[in-house]
Amino acid sequence: MYQDIITFIQNTFQSDQFIPLHAPVFIGNEKTYLLECIDSTFVSSVGKFVDQFEDKFAEYTGAKFAIATVNGTAALHVALRLVGVEQNTEVITQALSFVATCNAISYCNAVPVFIDVDKRNMGLCPDALLHFLSTKTERRVGGQYNKQTGKKITAVLPMHTFGHPAGITQIKAICERYNIPLVEDAAESLGSYAQGRHTGTFGEVGAFSFNGNKTITTGGGGMIVTDDESLAKKAKHLTTTAKMASPHEYIHDMVGYNYRLPNLNAAIGCAQLEKIQLFLDNKRELAMRYKSFFESQSISFIEEERGSKANYWLNAVLLADKTERDNFLDITNKAGIMTRPIWQLMNKLDMYKSCQTEILTNSYWLEERIVNIPSSVRLKNHVL
């Protein structure tokens, strides 16, 4: 079986050399825009490419406003601050996530509360969220409070894992019922939709990432999206060191962050965004090839749920158990094919072990079985 898998992946990527998990592709105007940016001398956080990237990104996602940041974690940090996450408050999130999700909460001096994920899409489980809020929290003056800790719940933070939309319409309805802000970690889900609406646009704020391994990249980079003009203005203010408008004075009215995306990176982002549909089509074709092949091997392939459209950022298979998972990882990596397990659960990490953790049956089950497989846009024999 394993040799068949190795051969299939090598043939798919037409390479018997090292095959990465996800490599960037630059086939458009990246070099042209970079040279234009350099010639303009506007290479830092001010320049026309930053403005264009924000405008085009808002248009693509259907958000009213977009604010570019230095990376996705910075975008998420500011997004949480925008909705009122602060010291000694709590944010409900998932333990099955990349560490940046929890780190952003910690940057606000807040504390994550871990609940389970949906086994089908690996995102925050609406049923688990509703159960926690209805049994473990109570309404007090000023908000919803955790009965056990006495702390206010200031946000719910689901993540769209590997680009598969979480049950976000249900999560949104629950958040509205309990009057808790919804912030979406959409770092991995550019080009993904739930009920025809782009991920990241359901909550008060959404955060995206353009790391080198994402569907489109700016090298580093992130984006905050929102439909609330006041939040958008505050986001830009906070990410620009909270500097007040002045022709010459340096006046800052709050603790801000030097989080704005440089014009150089935005130039790359503009070129990448021009090619996004080609990338998404190519990746979907790859996902369907994988689905057909792994079905013939009696291995489950993670595919989009009905009513959603995934970007298939990182393709994933579901193995029978941890032993089979470890064998898969060992054999493929020794063959020069990069495969990776899903993240270790956040509640297992030293800095988050003390956080309140609900029953995580699905999270533990998935942690032992999920493996990511090579998911790059394929160039050979493809006209892009």
DAGIHU-V497209 format. One record per pair of residues at least 6 apart in sequence whose C-alpha atoms are under 8 Angstrom apart, sorted by the first residue. I is the first residue (numbers start at 1). J is the second residue. D is the distance in Angstrom with one decimal. If there is no record, write none. Layout:
[[I;J;D] [I;J;D]]
This chain:
[[1;297;7.2] [2;328;7.4] [2;331;7.4] [2;332;7.8] [6;332;6.6] [6;335;7.3] [6;337;7.6] [9;374;7.9] [10;16;5.6] [10;19;7.9] [13;19;7.7] [13;378;6.4] [13;380;7.6] [14;380;7.3] [17;336;6.6] [18;336;4.6] [18;337;5.9] [18;338;7.6] [19;336;6.3] [19;337;4.9] [19;338;6.0] [19;374;7.0] [20;337;6.6] [20;338;5.2] [20;374;6.1] [20;376;7.7] [21;314;8.0] [21;337;7.8] [21;338;5.3] [21;339;6.3] [21;340;8.0] [21;372;7.7] [21;373;6.2] [21;374;4.1] [21;375;5.9] [21;376;6.7] [22;213;5.5] [22;214;7.6] [22;314;7.6] [22;374;6.1] [22;375;5.3] [22;376;4.4] [22;377;7.9] [23;212;7.3] [23;213;5.8] [23;376;5.5] [23;377;7.7] [24;212;6.1] [24;213;6.2] [24;214;7.5] [24;215;7.8] [24;216;7.4] [24;217;7.0] [24;376;7.3] [24;377;7.9] [25;377;7.1] [26;272;7.4] [27;384;7.8] [28;271;6.0] [28;272;7.1] [28;274;7.8] [28;275;7.1] [29;268;7.9] [29;271;5.1] [29;272;7.9] [30;267;6.9] [30;268;5.0] [30;270;7.9] [30;271;5.2] [30;272;7.3] [31;268;7.9] [33;267;5.4] [33;268;6.9] [33;271;7.4] [34;264;6.3] [34;267;5.8] [34;268;6.8] [37;43;6.3] [37;49;7.8] [37;263;7.1] [37;264;6.3] [37;267;7.0] [38;264;7.6] [42;263;6.7] [43;262;6.2] [43;263;5.0] [43;264;5.2] [44;261;7.6] [44;262;4.3] [44;263;5.3] [44;264;6.9] [45;260;5.6] [45;261;5.6] [45;262;4.1] [45;263;5.5] [46;262;7.0] [46;263;6.1] [47;263;5.5] [48;263;7.4] [49;263;5.7] [49;264;7.8] [49;266;5.4] [49;267;5.2] [49;270;7.0] [50;68;7.2] [50;261;7.2] [50;262;7.2] [50;263;5.3] [50;266;5.1] [50;267;7.3] [52;270;7.1] [53;68;7.9] [53;266;6.0] [53;267;7.7] [53;269;6.5] [53;270;5.3] [54;65;7.7] [54;66;5.2] [54;67;6.0] [54;68;6.2] [54;223;8.0] [55;65;7.6] [55;66;6.9] [56;270;7.8] [56;273;7.9] [57;66;6.7] [57;273;7.7] [58;64;6.0] [58;65;5.7] [58;66;5.3] [58;225;7.1] [61;191;7.9] [61;198;5.6] [61;199;7.9] [61;201;7.5] [62;197;8.0] [62;198;7.0] [62;201;7.5] [63;201;6.2] [63;225;6.2] [63;226;6.0] [63;227;5.8] [64;225;7.6] [64;226;6.3] [64;227;4.8] [64;228;7.6] [64;229;8.0] [65;225;5.6] [65;226;5.4] [65;227;6.0] [65;228;7.7] [65;229;7.2] [65;232;6.3] [66;223;6.4] [66;224;5.5] [66;225;4.5] [66;226;6.7] [66;232;7.3] [67;223;5.6] [67;224;5.1] [67;225;6.5] [67;232;7.1] [67;235;7.0] [67;236;6.3] [68;75;7.9] [68;221;7.3] [68;222;5.9] [68;223;4.4] [68;224;6.4] [68;260;6.2] [68;261;5.5] [69;75;5.9] [69;221;5.7] [69;222;4.8] [69;223;5.6] [69;224;7.5] [69;239;7.2] [69;259;5.3] [69;260;4.5] [69;261;4.5] [70;220;6.3] [70;221;4.3] [70;222;5.8] [70;259;5.3] [70;260;5.6] [70;261;4.5] [70;262;7.3] [71;209;6.1] [71;210;6.9] [71;211;7.1] [71;220;5.4] [71;221;3.6] [71;222;4.2] [71;223;7.6] [71;259;8.0] [71;261;7.8] [72;187;6.3] [72;207;6.5] [72;208;5.5] [72;209;4.1] [72;210;6.9] [72;211;7.6] [72;221;6.1] [72;222;4.1] [72;223;6.6] [73;100;5.8] [73;101;7.4] [73;103;7.9] [73;104;6.2] [73;209;7.6] [73;222;7.5] [74;104;7.5] [74;222;7.3] [74;259;6.6] [75;207;5.5] [75;208;7.1] [75;222;5.8] [75;223;5.8] [75;224;5.5] [76;101;7.5] [76;104;6.1] [76;185;6.9] [76;206;7.6] [76;207;5.3] [76;208;7.9] [76;224;7.5] [77;104;4.6] [77;105;6.8] [77;107;6.7] [77;108;7.1] [78;235;6.7] [78;238;7.5] [78;239;7.6] [79;183;7.0] [79;205;6.0] [79;206;6.9] [79;207;6.9] [79;224;6.8] [79;235;7.5] [80;104;7.7] [80;105;7.2] [80;108;7.6] [80;155;7.5] [80;183;6.9] [81;108;6.9] [82;231;6.4] [82;234;7.3] [82;235;7.0] [83;154;7.6] [83;155;7.4] [83;181;6.4] [83;204;7.5] [83;205;7.9] [84;154;6.4] [84;155;8.0] [85;91;7.6] [85;105;7.9] [85;108;6.5] [85;110;6.8] [85;154;5.4] [85;155;6.8] [86;108;5.3] [86;109;6.1] [86;110;5.7] [86;154;8.0] [87;108;6.1] [87;109;4.5] [87;110;4.9] [88;109;6.5] [88;110;5.2] [88;111;7.0] [88;151;6.7] [88;152;8.0] [89;109;7.9] [89;110;5.0] [89;111;6.4] [89;151;5.4] [89;152;5.1] [89;153;6.1] [89;154;6.3] [90;110;5.5] [90;111;4.8] [90;112;5.7] [90;113;6.7] [90;151;6.4] [90;152;6.0] [90;153;4.8] [90;154;5.9] [90;155;7.3] [91;105;7.1] [91;110;7.2] [91;111;6.2] [91;112;4.9] [91;113;6.0] [91;153;5.8] [91;154;5.9] [91;155;4.9] [91;156;5.6] [91;157;6.8] [92;112;5.8] [92;113;4.7] [92;114;6.2] [92;115;7.2] [92;153;7.3] [92;155;6.5] [92;156;4.8] [92;157;6.0] [93;112;6.4] [93;113;6.0] [93;114;5.4] [93;115;6.4] [93;124;7.0] [93;156;6.1] [93;157;4.9] [93;158;5.7] [94;113;7.8] [94;114;5.1] [94;115;5.4] [94;116;6.1] [94;117;6.5] [94;123;7.5] [94;124;5.7] [94;157;7.7] [94;158;6.6] [94;159;7.6] [95;114;5.3] [95;115;6.8] [95;116;7.1] [95;345;5.2] [95;346;4.8] [95;347;6.1] [95;363;7.2] [96;116;8.0] [96;117;7.2] [96;122;7.6] [96;123;8.0] [96;343;6.7] [96;344;7.2] [96;345;5.1] [96;346;6.5] [96;363;5.9] [96;367;7.6] [97;159;7.1] [97;161;7.3] [97;343;6.5] [97;345;7.0] [97;346;7.0] [98;343;6.3] [99;346;6.8] [101;159;8.0] [101;185;7.2] [102;112;6.5] [102;346;7.7] [105;111;6.4] [105;112;6.6] [106;112;7.8] [111;355;7.0] [112;355;6.4] [112;356;7.6] [113;355;6.1] [113;356;5.2] [113;357;6.1] [113;358;8.0] [114;347;7.4] [114;355;7.5] [114;356;6.4] [114;357;4.7] [114;358;6.1] [115;124;7.4] [115;125;7.7] [115;128;6.4] [115;129;6.9] [115;132;7.9] [115;357;6.4] [115;358;5.2] [115;359;6.8] [115;360;6.4] [116;124;6.3] [116;125;5.9] [116;128;6.1] [116;358;7.1] [116;359;6.5] [116;360;4.6] [116;361;6.9] [116;362;6.4] [116;363;6.0] [117;123;5.1] [117;124;4.3] [117;125;4.4] [117;128;7.7] [117;360;7.5] [117;362;6.1] [117;363;5.9] [118;124;6.1] [118;125;4.6] [118;126;7.8] [118;166;7.9] [118;362;6.7] [119;362;5.6] [119;363;7.6] [119;366;7.2] [120;302;7.9] [120;305;7.6] [121;161;7.2] [121;164;5.9] [121;165;6.8] [121;166;6.0] [121;167;8.0] [121;304;7.5] [121;305;7.3] [122;160;7.7] [122;161;6.0] [122;164;7.8] [122;166;7.2] [122;363;7.9] [122;366;7.9] [123;158;6.5] [123;159;5.8] [123;160;5.7] [123;161;5.9] [123;164;7.8] [123;165;7.2] [123;166;4.6] [123;167;7.2] [124;158;5.2] [124;159;6.8] [124;166;6.3] [124;167;7.3] [125;166;7.7] [125;167;7.0] [126;167;6.5] [126;170;6.1] [126;171;5.4] [126;174;7.8] [129;171;7.7] [129;174;7.9] [130;174;6.6] [133;178;7.9] [136;146;6.1] [136;147;5.7] [136;148;7.2] [137;144;6.5] [137;145;5.3] [137;146;4.4] [137;147;5.1] [138;144;5.7] [138;145;5.4] [138;146;6.6] [138;147;6.5] [139;145;6.2] [143;152;6.6] [143;153;7.4] [143;179;7.5] [143;180;7.8] [144;152;5.8] [144;153;5.7] [144;154;7.9] [144;178;7.1] [144;179;7.8] [144;180;7.4] [145;151;5.5] [145;152;4.3] [145;153;5.6] [146;152;6.3] [146;153;6.8] [153;180;7.2] [154;180;6.3] [154;181;6.6] [155;180;5.6] [155;181;4.8] [155;182;5.7] [155;183;6.8] [156;175;7.4] [156;180;6.9] [156;181;6.4] [156;182;5.1] [156;183;6.2] [157;182;6.3] [157;183;5.1] [157;184;5.7] [157;185;6.6] [158;166;7.3] [158;183;7.2] [158;184;5.6] [158;185;6.1] [159;166;7.0] [159;184;6.2] [159;185;4.6] [159;186;6.1] [159;187;7.9] [160;166;5.3] [160;184;7.9] [160;185;6.6] [160;186;5.7] [160;187;7.7] [160;188;6.6] [160;189;6.1] [160;199;7.9] [161;188;6.7] [161;189;7.6] [162;188;5.6] [162;189;6.9] [162;312;6.9] [162;313;5.7] [162;314;5.3] [162;315;7.4] [163;186;7.8] [163;188;5.0] [163;189;3.9] [163;190;7.2] [163;192;6.2] [163;310;5.6] [163;311;5.5] [163;312;5.8] [163;313;5.6] [163;314;7.3] [164;189;6.9] [164;192;7.0] [164;304;6.2] [164;308;7.9] [164;309;7.5] [164;310;4.9] [164;311;7.2] [164;312;7.2] [165;189;7.4] [165;192;6.7] [165;193;6.7] [165;194;6.2] [165;199;6.8] [165;308;6.6] [165;309;7.5] [165;310;6.6] [168;194;7.4] [168;202;7.3] [169;194;7.7] [169;202;7.5] [172;182;6.8] [172;202;6.9] [172;203;6.9] [175;181;6.5] [175;182;6.4] [181;203;7.2] [181;204;6.5] [182;202;7.9] [182;203;4.6] [182;204;5.8] [182;205;7.2] [183;200;8.0] [183;203;5.3] [183;204;6.1] [183;205;5.1] [183;206;5.6] [183;207;7.9] [184;199;7.8] [184;200;5.3] [184;201;7.9] [184;202;7.6] [184;203;6.2] [184;205;6.5] [184;206;4.6] [184;207;6.3] [185;200;7.1] [185;206;6.2] [185;207;5.4] [185;208;6.9] [186;199;6.4] [186;200;5.4] [186;206;6.3] [186;207;5.4] [186;208;5.0] [186;209;7.6] [187;207;6.0] [187;208;3.9] [187;209;4.4] [187;210;7.8] [187;222;7.9] [188;208;7.0] [188;209;6.8] [188;214;6.8] [188;215;7.8] [188;313;6.8] [189;199;6.7] [189;208;7.6] [189;310;7.4] [189;311;6.4] [189;313;7.2] [190;199;7.4] [190;208;7.2] [190;215;7.1] [190;311;6.9] [191;198;7.1] [191;199;7.9] [191;280;7.2] [191;310;7.2] [191;311;5.3] [192;198;5.9] [192;199;5.9] [192;308;7.6] [192;309;5.4] [192;310;4.6] [192;311;4.9] [193;199;5.4] [193;308;5.6] [193;309;4.9] [193;310;6.5] [194;307;6.3] [194;308;4.4] [194;309;6.4] [195;307;5.4] [195;308;5.8] [196;307;7.9] [196;308;7.3] [196;309;7.9] [200;206;4.3] [200;207;6.5] [200;208;7.7] [200;225;7.1] [201;225;7.0] [201;226;6.7] [201;227;7.8] [203;226;7.9] [204;226;6.1] [204;227;7.3] [204;228;7.4] [205;224;6.9] [205;225;5.8] [205;226;4.8] [205;227;7.8] [206;224;5.7] [206;225;5.2] [206;226;6.6] [207;222;7.1] [207;223;5.7] [207;224;4.7] [207;225;6.5] [208;222;5.3] [208;223;5.0] [208;224;6.6] [209;220;7.8] [209;221;6.0] [209;222;4.3] [209;223;6.5] [210;216;6.0] [210;217;4.3] [210;218;5.5] [210;219;6.8] [210;220;5.7] [210;221;4.9] [210;222;5.5] [211;217;5.5] [211;218;6.7] [211;219;5.6] [211;220;4.6] [211;221;6.2] [211;222;7.8] [212;218;7.0] [212;219;5.0] [212;220;6.5] [214;313;7.1] [215;276;7.7] [215;279;7.3] [215;280;7.8] [215;313;6.1] [216;269;7.3] [216;272;5.7] [216;273;6.8] [216;276;6.9] [217;268;7.4] [217;269;6.3] [217;272;6.8] [218;265;5.0] [218;266;6.4] [218;267;7.9] [218;268;5.4] [218;269;5.0] [218;272;7.9] [219;265;6.6] [220;265;7.3] [221;261;6.3] [221;265;7.3] [222;261;7.7] [224;235;7.8] [225;232;7.7] [226;232;6.5] [237;243;6.7] [237;244;8.0] [237;256;7.5] [238;255;7.6] [238;256;4.6] [238;257;5.8] [239;256;6.3] [239;257;4.9] [239;258;5.6] [239;259;4.6] [239;260;5.6] [240;256;6.8] [240;257;6.1] [240;258;5.5] [240;259;6.5] [240;260;6.1] [241;252;7.2] [241;255;7.1] [241;256;4.1] [241;257;4.5] [241;258;5.2] [241;259;7.7] [242;252;5.3] [242;253;6.2] [242;254;5.9] [242;255;6.6] [242;256;4.6] [242;257;7.1] [243;250;6.9] [243;251;5.7] [243;252;4.4] [243;253;6.9] [243;256;8.0] [244;250;7.5] [244;251;5.5] [244;252;5.6] [244;253;6.9] [278;384;6.5] [279;377;6.2] [280;311;6.2] [280;312;7.9] [282;377;6.1] [282;378;7.1] [283;311;7.4] [283;312;6.3] [283;313;7.4] [283;375;7.1] [283;376;7.3] [283;377;5.9] [283;378;8.0] [284;311;7.1] [284;312;6.4] [286;375;7.5] [287;312;6.7] [287;315;6.7] [290;301;7.4] [291;300;8.0] [291;301;5.6] [291;303;7.8] [294;300;6.6] [294;301;6.5] [295;301;7.4] [299;317;7.0] [299;318;6.7] [299;319;6.5] [300;317;5.7] [300;318;5.2] [300;319;7.0] [301;315;8.0] [301;316;6.2] [301;317;4.5] [301;318;6.2] [302;315;7.1] [302;316;5.6] [302;317;5.7] [302;318;7.0] [303;310;8.0] [304;310;5.6] [312;375;7.9] [313;375;6.8] [314;372;6.3] [314;373;7.1] [314;374;7.4] [314;375;5.5] [315;372;5.7] [315;373;5.8] [315;374;7.2] [315;375;5.9] [316;370;6.5] [316;371;5.5] [316;372;4.3] [316;373;5.9] [317;370;5.8] [317;371;5.5] [317;372;6.5] [317;373;7.6] [318;366;7.9] [318;369;5.3] [318;370;4.8] [318;371;6.6] [319;325;5.6] [319;369;4.9] [319;370;6.4] [319;371;7.6] [320;369;6.5] [321;368;6.2] [321;369;5.4] [322;368;4.7] [322;369;5.6] [324;369;7.9] [325;341;7.9] [325;368;7.1] [325;369;5.7] [325;370;7.2] [325;371;7.0] [329;339;6.0] [329;340;6.7] [329;341;7.5] [329;371;7.5] [332;338;6.9] [332;339;6.7] [333;339;6.3] [337;374;7.4] [338;373;6.9] [338;374;6.5] [339;371;6.6] [339;372;5.5] [339;373;4.9] [339;374;6.7] [340;371;5.5] [340;372;5.2] [340;373;7.0] [341;367;7.6] [341;369;7.9] [341;370;5.9] [341;371;4.5] [341;372;6.2] [342;366;8.0] [342;367;6.0] [342;370;5.7] [342;371;6.1] [342;372;7.1] [343;367;7.0] [344;367;6.8] [345;363;7.5] [345;364;7.7] [345;367;7.2] [346;352;6.4] [346;353;7.8] [347;353;4.9] [347;354;7.7] [347;355;6.9] [347;357;7.1]]
